[in-house]
Amino acid sequence: MVENKTISMKDAIKKINKACTQWDILGSGNFSQDLKKLSLQTMSFDLPFKGGLPYGQIVTFSGVEHSGKSTAAILAMAEYQKENPDKVCVYVDAENTLLTQSEYFQTISDINYEPEHFVRYDCTGRSAEEIFQDLLFMQETNDIGMIVIDSSRALISQADLDNDFVKDNGQRASVAKPIGKFIKQMMMYLPKRNNILLIINQVTVEKGTFSTTYTEPGGYALKYFPSLKVRFGTRTFTCGDKTDISQSKADDKVDGIQLHFAIVKSRLGGINKDGGSITIRYDKGVDTVFDLLSVVLPAKFIQRPNTKTYLLTDLLTGEAYKDVKTKEELKFNSESDLKEYLKTRPKFVKEYSDMVIKYVSKNKVKLDLLDENILNELMAQEDAICNSELTSSEALKADGVEDNE
């Protein structure tokens, strides 16, 4: 009979924590912390996320074809590089997106393709299992940065690669199992390295005579485990202040695109049909000033002493902002004068944007940043997909567990 040794809970906790060399497993006290966010430096994106994408978490960008998922992912990775210059980001290019769009992405985001900051993972001939194993290995390195998988739909399981061509092994089911195992392991690695895993997933649209069906490949894990899920809708084209130009009406005068998105899932706080947009000009990238004014002007965050005057004030203190050099109040006689001032002062735009986000969060101000019709369309897509969720049996199988186990 084994001798029953009695030890204190304090000693037990000390022994368990000592066995883990990375951090204390058991602890007590104040568990809350300010979750670090990755800002895209544009108001109409950062505001719905209360500051940006969360570090140490899994995020998914889903949506129909040509909705801007890869573009938004590159914008996020470029900002990650700026915040973490000592890290190496990994772009898993399963759809060969970078082979045709790398120059465009660099123009609109200033992303750094130098090997000290960026690597492209060529998925040619590689199974999903091999790719995931490589990513898990890289996640053990000290300088691993943000990881983007573009896209889960293009991944092929080892079983499909090995199968006879005429056999159909079920693409969705075969890929779902390795995705589920990979995501579960990454959930343990990400907080340790405090980087971000962003997975792009393309929505399939099948239009019937009486209804339209939406499906997302990848199985149960991509729906359940990510902390944040963002659904992108059909992009529109821009020409100056006009941002709702459709594909059919776009001509050589258009100067950019506007991406539209809705947050359809968040474990980082309650959401209530939140959404937003990103305005991108072909020649200079994200139009931060346009996005900022598209939020603060309709919300009446900028004071209007009269019909022509615009006065910038700190919403948290109520005090007027003053010019650093002249010490005069930032008061403008037209919207165009206001725009010109902001365009030449990116540091002030950043400071002012951070203040607005804090004010909105502190006072729980509800802002509608996305056209209601677009938002309803995106939420309807999500509802249609959620209503066709996997059964418990299929969910278990997607996670690699059979019913009889």
N, C-alpha and C positions, 0 to 999 in steps of 0.2 A: 504494500500500500504506500502511495506517494505521500510524503510528509506535507501537510498543509501549512505553508508559510504565510503568515499574515504581514502585509506591508501597508503603509498608508497610501491614500490616494495621491498625495503629493509626490511620494517616491515613484509611484506607478507612472504618473504624468512625466516626471523627469526622465525615467527610463525610456518611455516611448518616444519622447522628443529627441533624446540623444541618439536614437537609432536612425532618425531622419536627419541627414546632413544639410538639407536645403533650408528648412524652416521648421518652426514649431507646429506640430500637428494639433496638439491640444493647448488651448489657451482660454483665458477668461477676461472679462472686463468689457471695454467698449469695442464692439466689432465693426461699427460703421466706419466707412472711409469715403473720401472723395474720389470717385472713379475717374481716372484720367481719360480725357476725351481727345480724339483726333479731329481737329477743326479743318474744314475745307476752305476756311477763310472767306466764306460768302454767307451772308445773313439768311437767305431763303433756304439754305440747306442746313446750316448749323442750328437754327432756332428750333425746328421740330424735334431735333435730337438732344435738346438742352445742352448744346455745346459741340456736338460732333459724334463720331463713331467711338465706341468704347474700346480701350486697350484691354488686352488679356482675354478677349472674347471671340466667339464665332459669329460672323455676320453673313447673311445671304442677300444678294441682289438678284431678284427674279423679275421676269417680265417677258413680253412678247419680243419677237425679232426686231432689231433696229430701234430699240427703246432707249438705248444709251447706257446699258449696264456696264459694258467694258470701258466706256469713256469715263463714267463716274468712278469706276474702280481705279483707273489710271490717275485721275485727279487726286483720289485719296492716297494712293501710293506716293505720288509726288510730294504731297504735304507731309507724309510720314518721313520721307527722306530728309526734308528740311528740319523736322523736329529731332531726328535721330541720325545724324550724319555718320555715326560710327557703325551703323547697322547695314546688312546686306539684304535687300528685298528679293523675293523670288516670285516670278510670274510663270505659272504653269500654263503654257500656251497650247492647250489641247485643240483649239480651233484655228491655230496658226494666225491669230489676230495680228500679232506684231509684225509678221512678214509683210503685210500690206499697209499697216497703219502706224508704224513706229514714228515716222516723221511728223505725221499729223498730231499724234499724241504728244510729242515733244514740243510742238508749237503751242499747243493750248495749255500745257501743264508745266513746262520746264523740267520734266522728269529727267533724272540723271541715269544714263545707260552705262556709265563707267562700271567696270567689274567690281570695284570696291564698294559699290552701292546697289548694284542691280545684276541679277542673272535671269536669263530666260531658260526655262526648262522645256526642252524639245520632247514632246510626247510620242514622236514617231516610233512605232513598233513596241511601245511600252504599255504594259497592262496597268489597270487602275491599282492593283495590289503593289506592283513595283514602284509606281509613282508615289503612293502613300508611304511605303516603307522608306523611300529616299527622303521624303519630307519629314518623317518622324526622326530620321537620323540627323537631318540638318537642324531640327528643333532642339537637339541636344547641344548645339554649338552656342558659344557665348555671344556671337555677333549676328545671329539670325534676326531678320527684320520682318516686315509685313509679308504675308503670303497671299497671293491671289490665284485661285483656280478658275480658269476660263476655258471651258465650263464643265460642270458635272455631266451635262448631257452628252458631251463628246467623249467621255471616258469609256473604255472597253475593259471588261473583266478578263482575267486570264482564262476562265472557262470558255468565253466566247472566242478568244483567240485560238484556243486549242481545238475547238469543236469543228466537226466537218461542216463545210460551207452550206450544205443543204439543210442542216438541222437548225431549228430555232430554239435556243435555250432560254428565251425570255430575257431580253436586254434589261428591262427594268429590275427584275428580281435579282439577276446575277450581279449587277453593279451595286444594288442597294446594300448587299451584305458587306463588301469591303468598305463602302462609304460609311456605313454604320460603325464598323470597328474602328476605322480611322478617326472619325469625329469623336468617339468616346475617348480615345487615347489623347487626342489633341486637347480635349477639355482639361486634361491634367497638366499638359505641357504649357499651354498658353499663359496662365497666371504666373507661372514660374519665370518665363522670359518676358512677359508683359508685352507681347507683340499681338498682331491681329491676323486672324485667318478669315479671308473674305472669299466666299464661294459664290460663283455666278451660276444661275440655273435658268434655263430658257423655258418659257411657258409655250406649250403646244396648243394651237387653236384649230379646232375642227368645226367648221360651219355646216350644219345640217339644214334640212328644209324648214324645220320649225324651231330649232334651237342651236345654240353655240356651246360647244364643250371645251373646257380648259383643263389641261393636265400638266403636272410637273413631274419630270423623271427624277430618279434618285432615291425613291423610297421614303420610308418613315423617318429616318434620322435627320434628313435635311429639313423636315417640317417641325420636328420636336426639339432638337438639341440646341440650335442656334439661339443666342440671346437676343438677336435683333434680326428682323426680316423686313426687307424693303422691296416693295413692288413698283417697278417702273412701267409707265404707260407710253403710248405713242408720242414720239417727240414731235415738236413743231419747229418751224423755221422763223427766224427773226429778221427784221429790217428796221434798224433804229429802235424806236419805242414800241413798234408793232411786233408781238411775239407769238401770234396765233396763226401764222401762215401754214397751211397744210402742205403735204407732199405734192399734191396735184397742182397747187398754185405757186409753188416755189419756182423762182427764176434766177437769172444771174445777178439780180439786185440784192438777194438775201445776204446777210452778213454774218449769220450764225445759226445756232440751234438753241432750243430751250428744252431741257429734260424735265419730266414731271414724275413725281413719285409719291407713294403713300407708305406710311409705316404701318404694316399689318400685324406685326407682332413685336412686343418689347417686354423683356423681363427686367428692365432697368427703371420701370416706373409706369404708372397707368397711362394709357393713351386713349384718345377720343377722336378717332378719325383725323389723325395728324397727317399732314402732307406738306409738300413744298416743291421747289423747282431749282434748277441751276441754269443760268443764262451764259452761254458760251459764244464768244465772237471768234470767227475763224482766224483773225489776224493777231489777237492778243490773249485769247483764252477766256477764263471766267470773268464776267463783267461784275465785279464786286459792288461797284457803285450803283449800277442799275438794280441789282438784287437787293441792296440795302434800302434804296429809296422805294422800291416796290413793296417793302414791308412797313417802313416807318411812316410814310406819307398817308396811306389809307388808315393806319392805326392812330393817326394824329399825334404821334410822338414828337413831331417837330412843331414848335409853337408858331402860330400865325397871328402876330399882332394886328395885321390888316390883310387884305386880299392879295397883296403883292409881296409881303415880307415873310422870310423864313428865318427863325431864330433857333439855333441849336442849344439845347439845355441838357444837363445831366439829370436823367429821370430819377435817379436815386437820391440826389441831394436837392434838386430843384434849382440849382445854380446854372447860369448861362456859361457856356464854354467861351473861352477867350483865345484870341490868336496869340501864339507863343511870342511873336516878335512885337506886334503892335499893342498887345494887351487889350485890344478892343473886343467887344462881344461879337461872336460869330453870327452876324446878321446879314442876310442877303436879300437883294431886291427882286430876284427872279429865280425860278427853279434851275435855269441854265447856269446862272452864276454859282448856285449851290453845287451843281454837278461838277463844274470846272474846279472849284476849290477842293472837293473830295478826290477828284481824279489825280491830283498832284500831291496828295498827302495820305499814302497807304497806311502809315503808322497810326494816324488819327482815325482812319476808317476802322482799323482793327480795334483800337481803344473804344470807340463809340459803339461798335458792334457788340463787344464784350459787355459793355454797360447795359445795352438793350436786352441782351439775353439774361443777364442777372436780374434785371427789373421784371421781365416777363415771368421768370421762374419764381422770384420772391413773391410777386403779387398774383401769381396764378392767372395771368391774363390769357384769355383764349383768343387766338388769332386764326383766321381762315386764310392760309397762304396759297391754297390751291383751288382752282375753279371747281365749284361743287359738282358739275357734270363729270369732270375728269376724275375727281375723288370717288364719286359714286360708282363710276365704271371700274376703277381699280379694286374697290372693295367688293364689288359684285363678282369680279374674277376670283378674288380670294375666297369668297363664300362658296362659289361653285366648286373650287378645288377642295376646300375643307369638307364640303358635303359629300365628296367622293373619297373620303379618307380611307386608308387601308383598314381592313378588319383586324381584329386582334391577332388572328392567325397569320395574316400577311405581315403585320408589324413585327411579330416574333421572328418570322422567316427572314425579314429584311435585316434584323439584328443578328441573324445567324443562329437562331434558336428554333428547334422544331417543336411541334405540339406535344410529341410523345416524350420529350425530355423532362 
